[in-house]
Amino acid sequence: MTMNEIVNDYQNHNLSIDIHSFNDGYSVHLKNQSLLQDIRDNDKNGFLRNVIIPVTQEVSMQTHSKIYFNADDPNMELIVTANKGKLEYTINLSNQ
């Protein structure tokens, strides 16, 4: 049930995701879209800071789960980890 809730919560923010059980929570990434370019250009468009990170934190809080959101790139770069609404990790992006 929690996986379906997580998928639905992201869809409410117009984000289509793939999800898998992972460690003590869920591994999530955008469907058919890598965030590698956003990382490379230091999130110039603000998508990671203004959408991915806050939405992941909100979904984690609503579902009382731990979410590992990755970039879906060859290195499986982690963007954010949120546990029951608390941010445990966010990618290091320099201020512009």
PyRosetta script that sets phi, psi and omega in degrees:
from pyrosetta import init, pose_from_sequence

init()
pose = pose_from_sequence("MTMNEIVNDYQNHNLSIDIHSFNDGYSVHLKNQSLLQDIRDNDKNGFLRNVIIPVTQEVSMQTHSKIYFNADDPNMELIVTANKGKLEYTINLSNQ")
pose.set_psi(1, -42.8)
pose.set_omega(1, -177.8)
pose.set_phi(2, -60.0)
pose.set_psi(2, -40.5)
pose.set_omega(2, 179.6)
pose.set_phi(3, -60.6)
pose.set_psi(3, -42.7)
pose.set_omega(3, 178.3)
pose.set_phi(4, -64.4)
pose.set_psi(4, -39.8)
pose.set_omega(4, 177.5)
pose.set_phi(5, -60.9)
pose.set_psi(5, -44.4)
pose.set_omega(5, -179.4)
pose.set_phi(6, -62.4)
pose.set_psi(6, -46.9)
pose.set_omega(6, 178.4)
pose.set_phi(7, -58.0)
pose.set_psi(7, -46.9)
pose.set_omega(7, -178.9)
pose.set_phi(8, -64.6)
pose.set_psi(8, -40.3)
pose.set_omega(8, 179.8)
pose.set_phi(9, -64.0)
pose.set_psi(9, -41.2)
pose.set_omega(9, 176.2)
pose.set_phi(10, -66.3)
pose.set_psi(10, -39.4)
pose.set_omega(10, 178.9)
pose.set_phi(11, -62.6)
pose.set_psi(11, -32.3)
pose.set_omega(11, 176.3)
pose.set_phi(12, -63.0)
pose.set_psi(12, -19.0)
pose.set_omega(12, 176.5)
pose.set_phi(13, -104.9)
pose.set_psi(13, 18.3)
pose.set_omega(13, 179.6)
pose.set_phi(14, 60.4)
pose.set_psi(14, 35.1)
pose.set_omega(14, 177.1)
pose.set_phi(15, -119.3)
pose.set_psi(15, 122.0)
pose.set_omega(15, 179.2)
pose.set_phi(16, -97.8)
pose.set_psi(16, 122.9)
pose.set_omega(16, -173.1)
pose.set_phi(17, -123.3)
pose.set_psi(17, 160.8)
pose.set_omega(17, 165.3)
pose.set_phi(18, -108.6)
pose.set_psi(18, 143.8)
pose.set_omega(18, -175.8)
pose.set_phi(19, -139.0)
pose.set_psi(19, 144.0)
pose.set_omega(19, 177.9)
pose.set_phi(20, -143.5)
pose.set_psi(20, 148.3)
pose.set_omega(20, 171.5)
pose.set_phi(21, -62.3)
pose.set_psi(21, 140.1)
pose.set_omega(21, -178.1)
pose.set_phi(22, -152.9)
pose.set_psi(22, 124.9)
pose.set_omega(22, 179.9)
pose.set_phi(23, 46.8)
pose.set_psi(23, -118.8)
pose.set_omega(23, -177.3)
pose.set_phi(24, -100.7)
pose.set_psi(24, 21.2)
pose.set_omega(24, -178.6)
pose.set_phi(25, -162.0)
pose.set_psi(25, -133.6)
pose.set_omega(25, -175.5)
pose.set_phi(26, -135.6)
pose.set_psi(26, 137.7)
pose.set_omega(26, 173.4)
pose.set_phi(27, -95.4)
pose.set_psi(27, 128.1)
pose.set_omega(27, -174.4)
pose.set_phi(28, -129.7)
pose.set_psi(28, 141.9)
pose.set_omega(28, 169.4)
pose.set_phi(29, -150.5)
pose.set_psi(29, 159.8)
pose.set_omega(29, 179.4)
pose.set_phi(30, -66.0)
pose.set_psi(30, 141.1)
pose.set_omega(30, 176.7)
pose.set_phi(31, -72.8)
pose.set_psi(31, 129.9)
pose.set_omega(31, 173.8)
pose.set_phi(32, 56.7)
pose.set_psi(32, 28.1)
pose.set_omega(32, 178.3)
pose.set_phi(33, -152.4)
pose.set_psi(33, 120.4)
pose.set_omega(33, 175.0)
pose.set_phi(34, -88.5)
pose.set_psi(34, 146.1)
pose.set_omega(34, 176.5)
pose.set_phi(35, -99.2)
pose.set_psi(35, 13.9)
pose.set_omega(35, -177.6)
pose.set_phi(36, -58.1)
pose.set_psi(36, -43.6)
pose.set_omega(36, -179.8)
pose.set_phi(37, -64.2)
pose.set_psi(37, -36.8)
pose.set_omega(37, 177.5)
pose.set_phi(38, -62.2)
pose.set_psi(38, -38.6)
pose.set_omega(38, 177.8)
pose.set_phi(39, -68.3)
pose.set_psi(39, -45.7)
pose.set_omega(39, -177.6)
pose.set_phi(40, -60.9)
pose.set_psi(40, -38.2)
pose.set_omega(40, -178.6)
pose.set_phi(41, -95.6)
pose.set_psi(41, 20.9)
pose.set_omega(41, 177.4)
pose.set_phi(42, 55.5)
pose.set_psi(42, 39.8)
pose.set_omega(42, 175.0)
pose.set_phi(43, 56.6)
pose.set_psi(43, 44.8)
pose.set_omega(43, -177.7)
pose.set_phi(44, -53.3)
pose.set_psi(44, -37.2)
pose.set_omega(44, -178.7)
pose.set_phi(45, -86.6)
pose.set_psi(45, -2.8)
pose.set_omega(45, 176.4)
pose.set_phi(46, 76.8)
pose.set_psi(46, 8.2)
pose.set_omega(46, -175.8)
pose.set_phi(47, -62.4)
pose.set_psi(47, -41.2)
pose.set_omega(47, -179.8)
pose.set_phi(48, -69.3)
pose.set_psi(48, -50.3)
pose.set_omega(48, -177.4)
pose.set_phi(49, -66.9)
pose.set_psi(49, -40.4)
pose.set_omega(49, -170.6)
pose.set_phi(50, -98.0)
pose.set_psi(50, -14.7)
pose.set_omega(50, -178.8)
pose.set_phi(51, -123.6)
pose.set_psi(51, -64.8)
pose.set_omega(51, -172.0)
pose.set_phi(52, -59.7)
pose.set_psi(52, -50.2)
pose.set_omega(52, -176.1)
pose.set_phi(53, -66.8)
pose.set_psi(53, -51.9)
pose.set_omega(53, -179.5)
pose.set_phi(54, -66.2)
pose.set_psi(54, -36.0)
pose.set_omega(54, 179.1)
pose.set_phi(55, -66.6)
pose.set_psi(55, -41.2)
pose.set_omega(55, 178.5)
pose.set_phi(56, -63.0)
pose.set_psi(56, -41.9)
pose.set_omega(56, 178.0)
pose.set_phi(57, -61.9)
pose.set_psi(57, -44.1)
pose.set_omega(57, 179.7)
pose.set_phi(58, -64.2)
pose.set_psi(58, -46.1)
pose.set_omega(58, -179.4)
pose.set_phi(59, -63.3)
pose.set_psi(59, -41.0)
pose.set_omega(59, 178.5)
pose.set_phi(60, -60.8)
pose.set_psi(60, -41.6)
pose.set_omega(60, 179.7)
pose.set_phi(61, -67.2)
pose.set_psi(61, -45.4)
pose.set_omega(61, -177.5)
pose.set_phi(62, -65.8)
pose.set_psi(62, -33.6)
pose.set_omega(62, -176.0)
pose.set_phi(63, -100.4)
pose.set_psi(63, -0.7)
pose.set_omega(63, -179.1)
pose.set_phi(64, 52.2)
pose.set_psi(64, 45.9)
pose.set_omega(64, -176.3)
pose.set_phi(65, -130.6)
pose.set_psi(65, 169.6)
pose.set_omega(65, 175.3)
pose.set_phi(66, -104.3)
pose.set_psi(66, 127.7)
pose.set_omega(66, -176.7)
pose.set_phi(67, -123.2)
pose.set_psi(67, 127.9)
pose.set_omega(67, 173.6)
pose.set_phi(68, -105.8)
pose.set_psi(68, 108.2)
pose.set_omega(68, -178.1)
pose.set_phi(69, -100.2)
pose.set_psi(69, 119.4)
pose.set_omega(69, -178.4)
pose.set_phi(70, -115.4)
pose.set_psi(70, 167.5)
pose.set_omega(70, -172.3)
pose.set_phi(71, -80.4)
pose.set_psi(71, -7.4)
pose.set_omega(71, -176.1)
pose.set_phi(72, 55.5)
pose.set_psi(72, 45.7)
pose.set_omega(72, 176.2)
pose.set_phi(73, -113.0)
pose.set_psi(73, 172.1)
pose.set_omega(73, -177.8)
pose.set_phi(74, -56.2)
pose.set_psi(74, -30.6)
pose.set_omega(74, 179.9)
pose.set_phi(75, -90.4)
pose.set_psi(75, -0.4)
pose.set_omega(75, -177.2)
pose.set_phi(76, 51.4)
pose.set_psi(76, 46.9)
pose.set_omega(76, -179.7)
pose.set_phi(77, -57.1)
pose.set_psi(77, 127.8)
pose.set_omega(77, -179.6)
pose.set_phi(78, -82.1)
pose.set_psi(78, 130.5)
pose.set_omega(78, 178.4)
pose.set_phi(79, -93.0)
pose.set_psi(79, -49.2)
pose.set_omega(79, -176.7)
pose.set_phi(80, -155.5)
pose.set_psi(80, 145.9)
pose.set_omega(80, 168.8)
pose.set_phi(81, -123.7)
pose.set_psi(81, 125.4)
pose.set_omega(81, 177.6)
pose.set_phi(82, -126.3)
pose.set_psi(82, 135.0)
pose.set_omega(82, -179.0)
pose.set_phi(83, -123.3)
pose.set_psi(83, 109.4)
pose.set_omega(83, -179.3)
pose.set_phi(84, 51.7)
pose.set_psi(84, 40.2)
pose.set_omega(84, 176.7)
pose.set_phi(85, 92.1)
pose.set_psi(85, -10.8)
pose.set_omega(85, 178.3)
pose.set_phi(86, -95.0)
pose.set_psi(86, 132.9)
pose.set_omega(86, 176.5)
pose.set_phi(87, -76.5)
pose.set_psi(87, 122.8)
pose.set_omega(87, 177.1)
pose.set_phi(88, -100.1)
pose.set_psi(88, -26.0)
pose.set_omega(88, -179.2)
pose.set_phi(89, -156.9)
pose.set_psi(89, 139.6)
pose.set_omega(89, 167.3)
pose.set_phi(90, -135.4)
pose.set_psi(90, 148.6)
pose.set_omega(90, 179.8)
pose.set_phi(91, -60.9)
pose.set_psi(91, 144.4)
pose.set_omega(91, 179.7)
pose.set_phi(92, -80.6)
pose.set_psi(92, 106.8)
pose.set_omega(92, 176.8)
pose.set_phi(93, -114.6)
pose.set_psi(93, 129.3)
pose.set_omega(93, -179.8)
pose.set_phi(94, -73.4)
pose.set_psi(94, 150.5)
pose.set_omega(94, 177.4)
pose.set_phi(95, -71.9)
pose.set_psi(95, 145.2)
pose.set_omega(95, -175.1)
pose.set_phi(96, -98.2)
pose.dump_pdb("model.pdb")
